[in-house]
Amino acid sequence: MASQKTLTSEDGNINQTEILSEANELQFENAVSRSDNETLNAFTMLLDFWRNQFPNVSSYLLNLWVVLACIVNEIIALATLESPLWRRSQREEMLTLNEYYSRFFPWYAKNVPRFVHEASRASEVIHVDASWLLTKLKNPMRWVTIFPSLVGNVSIESSNDDVRMIIDMEFLTLITPVIPTRKVKVLRYCHRIANDTWIIADISMYLSSYSDDLRPEFLRFPSGFIIKHVARIFRVTNSAGKNNLLQASKRLVHIFCSGTCGVIGNRGRWLGAGRRFDVRVSSLESRDMIRHPYGIISASGLTKIHAKPEILFPLIYGVKKLEIHNHLRLSGNDLKQVLRITRDDITSRNDVSLFSFRLNNSTEVFLLQEAYNEASSSMVIHSILDVSSLAKIINGDRSYSFTYPCGFTIMPGQNSGDEDAGCVVSVGFLTIATEEIVANTLVSDVERGIYLLLLQISRMS
């Protein structure tokens, strides 16, 4: 029922806009209330059903089973391609919150106010066996290596035969220490929902912790993966040398993402901060002090660029990168691409490249680069290899060494209805140095290098 309150303007006419806004709010509140009641009724019905089927099972397990059943249904609805829960906005899909709340009101987090709901989805064909992929994804300890730019750290609190797990996860918002990681405790559930389809579902474990002192900073609403087997055989063949190069690049990406965000070291300390661009320099302690006897220095910068990501990415990805590498002492001549390996056979969004160039017009060195580019984010990471290290990688010798990596991440600007929102660029640089060098020269040099690098990128865009 609409409110009886009459709002009038100065000339005595009824303000139709405010009445309409108030009516919309009441309509939304009524929809939420209906959804809340329907969800709780469905929960009660499921609970009664399971109690009749399993009278000797504890109330805790029965409640848990019903919660997991609701989560599975919600994730399936969110993943459906033509779902009305999503709407297209410029380059990305956005969750329609009114529709979502009216269908799947998060009753388990009803009394948790002041949260900003973030949501996204994606689908892709992956050329591996579905059961193999399921085994890798349901193991949370593999997420740090599978998603190095998304997951900083994982620990398992408890496990029940890989079906139900309680996990502490640390998500990376951006590859930079400027923005802190997001620590979330989740319940993971792995279940086969059809003969050829599996689901891996996550939800925050704070189902009843609604008080201000117990409320976490971040909550994970129902989210996860749906894995479906496709009846087609893909054969991908690579030489042993290429596979070894891909493995080396994978290690390179992991070192960059974890080192830049400060999650690989046991301890770290700030050494300096930039004045104009947001630049941070920190010292990390290597876990393996025998192999790396010195401190790891991480320098990171973050800035907003007005150019669109699709314009900026080619400048950093291609041979033009030599202009910006000069500021990081990677200067050389005749930068040439000698090898390119695409991880995805269908698209070219993820590839590993090998460039060659000469330092001081004499010594030939190589630049190993991994690049990933899609609408949600882009990443270009690289490191220098000498000839002997490259030969060891190709031959499968794990004693190779490369300089600690540097790289870039690009994320679109905030979606505010403006197509010229630009993008956010993060630059990271890792190196090894003694404390004496750190104290005297390296901090100021690296900070200045990152600053000049960001400045050069802004001019190129």
N, C-alpha and C positions, 0 to 999 in steps of 0.2 A: 504494500500500500504506500502511495506517495506521501510525502510529508505535507502537513497542513500549513506549514510556514509560508507566508507570502513575501517574496522579495521584490521590491519595486525600485526603479531607477529614480533619478531626481525629477523627471517629468511625470512620474506617476505610472509609467508603463511597467508591466511585469517583465522582469529580466528573464527571458526565456532560456538564455544560455546557462544561467546558474541552476535553474530548475531542471533542465535536461541533464546537466552534470550530476546533480544530486540524485536524479532518477537512475542514471547509469550506475552510480555507486551502490545504490540500494539493490539494483538488479544483480550486480556482481556479488554483493554480500549474500543475497538470497540463493544464488547459484552455489556459492561456496558452502553455505549451510546445508543445502540439499545434498551436495557431494559428500560433505562430512558425514551426514546421517547415513547415506547409502553405503559409504565405505565402511563405517562402523558396523552397519547391519550385515554387510557381506562378510566382514571379519568375524562377527559373532556366529553367523551361519556356518562358515568354514570351521570355526573352532568347535562348534557342537558336532559337526560331522566327524572331525578327527577324534574327538573324545569318544564317540560311539564306536569308531573303528578300532581305537587303541585305548581302551579304558585304563590300562596299567602304565601308560606313559605319563611322565611328569608334566605339570602345567607349563613349565618353562620350555620344554621341547615342543609342546603343542603350539604355544604362542609363537615360537621361532619358526615352525613349519608354515604357519599361516602368514607370517610376515614375509617369508621367502616366496611363498606363492604369489602374494600381492606384488612383490618386487618384480618377479619374472613377468607377470602380466603387464606391468607398467613399461618395462624395457622393451617388450615385444611391440607394444603400441607406439612407443617413441621411435622404434626402428623401422616401422612400416613406411614404405616409400611415399605413398599418397596420403599420409596421415594429416588430418586437419590441425594437428598440434603445432605444425611448422608453417611458416610463411617465408617467402623469398624476399630478401631485402638487399638490393644491389648485388654484391659479390657473394653473399653468404645467406644461409638459412638462419632464421631466428625463431626461437620457441615462443609461441603465442601463450603468454602466461595466463590470460583469462580462460582460454580453452583448457590449458593444462590443469589449472586449479579446479575448474568445474568438473573435470573427469577424474583427476588423480590428485585430489587435495592431500598434501603431505601431513596427514593427521598425526604422524609420529613426531613431527616438528612443528605442530600447530602453535605452541606457545613460545616459539623462538623468534622474537621480533628483530627488526633492523638488519635482515639479511638481504643481500643483493643476489638474485638468482642468475647464474651463468650456465649456459647450455650450448652444446654443439653436437653435431653428428657427422659421420662420413662413412662411406662404403667403398670397398675396393676388392678386386680379384687378386688373390695372392697365389703364386704358382708353387704351392707346396701341398703335401697331403694334409687334409683337414685334421686328422687325429694327431699328427705331428705338431701342427700349429696349436691345437688345444693343449697339448702337453706343455709346450713352451709358455703359453700365455697364462695358464692357471697357476704356474709357479711364480709367486711374487718376487722371489730372489732374482729371477731373470729379467725383471722389468728395468733394472738399472742399465743393463746392456742393450735391451731391446728398444727402450725409449730413453736414450741418454739425455735428450733435450727436454724431457718432461718429468722424469722421476730422478730425484737426487739420492734418495736413500730408502731402504725397505728393511723391515724386520718383522718376523712372524712371532706373534704373542702366543698363539695356540693354534692347533691344527687337528682336524678330524678326517684323516685319510684323503686329503686334498679335496674333500667335498665342501666342508665349511672351515674357514680360517678367520682368525682375527689378526689384522695386519696393521702395523704402524707405517704410514707412507709419508714421504716428504716430496711434494710436487714443486717443480720449478716454474714460476710464472714467466720469467725471462732469464736468459743465460747471462746473469750479471749479479754481483753481490749487492748492488744498489737496491734491488727489490728482494725482500726476504722470501724464503721458501714457505710453502703452505704445509703444515703438519696436520695430518688427518688420520684418525683411527677408523678402520672400516671392517665390516664383516663381508667376506667373499664367499660366494656360493657358486659351485659348478654343477651343472645339471644338463642331462640330455633331454631335449623337449620333443625330438622326433628321431626317426631312424637315421637321418643324415644331418641333423641340426643340434648344436650345443649352445648353451648360454653360460657366460661367466658374469655374474652380477656382483656389484659392490654397493654397500650402503653404510653410512656412518653408524657407529655403535652407540651414539648418544640418543637412543630412542626415548629415554625418559629424563635426561638431564636438562631440564628447562630453566633451572635457576641461574641467575646472573653469574654466581661464582663458579658454577660447574659448566656453564655453556662454553663450548669450544669456539675458536675464532673462525674456523671453517667447517662446514658440514658437506658431506657428499650424499646428495639425494640419489635415488636408484639410477645406476649407470653401469655400463659394462660392454660386453661383446656378444654378438650372435655370430656363430661360425657355422656356415652351411657348406656341405660338400658339393662340388660341381662335378658331374659325371663327364670329365674330360681329362685326358692325360697330357701333361705338359712335360716336355723334355728340354732341359736347359743344360748345355754343356759348356764348360769353361776349362781352359788349360789349368794345370796346377799352379803355374806362375801367376795367372790372373786371380785365382782363388786366394793365394797367399797375399797378393796385393790388397784384395778386398778385406781380408782379415786384419792387415796392418792398418788400413784406413778406419776400420771399425774401432780398433784400439785408440787411434788418434782422436776420433770423435768423443769417445768416453773420457779420455784424459782432458780434453778441452772443456767439455760441459761440466764435469765434476770439479775440475781444478779451478775454473773461473768462478764457480759458485761456492768454492771453499768447502766441499764435502769430502775430498779425498784425504785431507790431512787430519791428524789428530788434534792439532791446535793451530791457531792462526792469530795474527795481530795486524791491525791497521798500521800502515806506514805513511800514508799521505792521502790527501784528497784534492781534487782539482778546484780551480777558482771559477772558471768560466763554463766549460762543459762539466757534466756530472761524471768525474773520473775518480776512481778509487784504486789504490795500490795496497796490496796486503801480502803478508808472508805466511806461507803454509809449510808445515813440517811433513816431510815425506815419511810414509809408513815403513818403507824399505830403505833404511839409512845406509845399507851396504852398497846398494846399486846406485842410489842418489845421495851422495854424502853431503850435499849442500842444501840450503833452503830453496823452496820453490816460491818464486815471486809471481804473483798474479796481478795484472793491471786490467781494469775494465772501465769502459766508458759507455755512456748512454746519452742519446740525443734524439730530438724530433726533427725529421726531414720532411719538407713540404712535397717532395716528389712522391709519386705512387710507387708501391713496391715493385710492380712489373717494369718500371723504368730504371729503378736503382739496381735491381738484381743483376741484369746483364753487365753493368759496369764493374761490379765486384767479381762476377763469375768468369768473365772472359780475359783475354790477354791485356786489356786496359788496366788490369789490377796492378801492373807494374808501377803506375803513377802513384798509387797509394802505398805500395809496399816500400817505397823509398824512405818513408818516415819511420819504418820499423827495421831499418838496416838490412833490407832484403834487396838492395839495389843490384841490378845486373843488366845484361844486354840480351837482345834477341830471345825474348820469352816465347817458346813454342810449345804447343800441345803435341805430345808424342804418343799418348795413349788415352783412350776414354772407354770406361766399362760402365754399362748401364745396369743398375741393379734391377730395374723394372723393365721387362721386355716389351711392355705395351706403351708406356709413356717414358719420357725422359726427365721425370721430376727428381729422380735420385740417381746420381752417377758419381763415379770415382775417376778422376783424371790425373795424368802425370804430365807435368810441364818440365821443360829443360831450359836452362839459361846459363850464362857464364858470368862468374864474379870477377870483377876487375879485368875483363876481357881475356881471361886465361882459364881459370878453374871451372869445369863444368859441374853443375849441381842440378838437383831435381826438386821439383815442388809437387808433393803429394796432396791432392785436394779431394774432399768429399763435399758435394753440394746437394741440397734438397730444396725443392721449390714447389709450393702450392699456395692456395688462396689464404690459408690461415697463418702461414709463417714460411720463412725461407732461412736457409743456413748455408754458409760457405766456410769451411774449416780447412786449414792447410798447414804443412810443415815442410822443412827443408831436409833433403836426403843427399848424402854424398854418394859417389859411385859404389863404394864398397857396401854401404848399408842397403842400397837398392838391390845389389846382387844377392845379399843375404836374404832379403825379403822374398825375392823371386824363387830362390832355392829352398825356402822353408826353414832357414836358419833363424831361430828366435833370439839370437844374440845381437841382432841389429839394434841400432839406436838412431833416433832422429831428434832434431831440435824440438823443444816443447812448442806446441802448436799455438797459432793465433787464428782468429776467425771472426765472423760476423753473423749476427742474427737479425732478421728483418721481420717486423710484425706490422700489420695495417694499423692505422690510427683508429681512435675510437669512432664507432659508427654513430654519427650524430645527424645523419641525413645529408651530409656534405660529401660529395664524391671526391673533393680535393682534401680529404682528411690527412693525407700524407702517410708517413709510417714512422715507427720507432726503430732506431738502429742501435744495436748493442755491439760493441767491439771488445774482444778479449785477447790477452796476450800473456803467455806463460813462459818463464825462463828459470834457469837454475843459477844461483850466485852465492858467493860467500857472504857472511855478515859484514865483512869489511867493505866489499864492493857495494852492498846494499846501503850501508850507512853513508858512503861517500858520493856515489854517482848514479847508481842504477835507478833509484826511486825517481829522481828528478828527470832522468833521461827517458824512462818509460812513460812517465806521466806526460812529459812534453810530446813524446811520440804519439801517444793515444790522442792527445789534444789536436795535434797537426793532422792526424789521420781523420778524425771526425770533421775537422775544418775542410780538408780536401774533399771528403765525401759530400759535404753540404754544397761545396762549389760545383762539383761534378753534376749534382742533381739539378 
